[in-house]
Amino acid sequence: MNSTTNHRLEGFPEAVSIVEVGPRDGLQSEPVFVPTDKKIALVNGLIDAGIRHLEVTSFVSPRAVPQMRDAAEVLAGVDRSQGAVLTALVPNATGAERAAEASVDAMVVFMSASESHNLKNVNRPREQSLKGFADIVRIAGEANIPVFGAIATAFGCPFEGNVPVGAIVDVARAYRDMGITMLSLGDTTGMATPPLVQERCRALARAVPEADIALHFHNTRGVGLACVYAGLLEGITRYEASVGGLGGCPFAPKATGNVCTEDLVYMLNECGVKTGVDLNRLIGVSRDIETVMGRILSGQVMKAGPRLETYGMDAVATANG
Ligand code: ZN
């Protein structure tokens, strides 16, 4: 859709699915509370644009993350008629019960590959995080809701630096042993590079072949889409992104927004990879949320428009020289 090419880049998959995380990862780090009706309008706009998998909210403690205190109301307001998969982050049994009550399509549990970030992010060692997931898996199972697993700091840790590939493999194996095979590798603070993506995707494919991997990059150092490109060459077909490039992580110093959804869809379109997303409509959603946020967002295609957007010649002043 909206592509200006029919030619698919060699080695790329035919189609990928976009997981929109702006309503959760993006808005969670915003200092100002975004009103519930604006959040619902954002999610519904994204579904209308063709996004079929969204991380809508987080059932964390309202005291810890006040921005997400309306999790159940947001889910109740979302248009479910188009069959979009709506997921939510769930940190503990209480969150799992609330998420089940709100009928999420999947619960996402999360832990960091590095011990220091896990301590900072959820205030407990990794071992204890894993133990806690057993309760969540049980509650989700009783409600017939699948559980996905996110691995944060998968490409580097703001406190420890390099994160060994073995740490990611260990978390992925622990998830698999609990029956969780839909995984995402989170580049929480934008430390991923294309070679690290290649190394980690290959290591996981070897060590945990039953895992279905998604990639989640932040564009902190400007190489978010280059990392997606590396993932595409490894055959990865799920990418998490945030409309307008909203986002960051309040518990990681200097983290900036996710890879921007429109920029990602634009690149995939122009590489001949199908996403099912209508770029023009997506740009509309992005400009709307920019107005709501009241600041310039980092997305680029939302400013420049699609590739073949043309202008009347009198729209630009003629240069004298
Ligand atoms: Zn993130």
Residues whose N, C-alpha, C, O or C-beta is under 5 A from the ligand:
A	BS01	ZN	D25 T188 G248
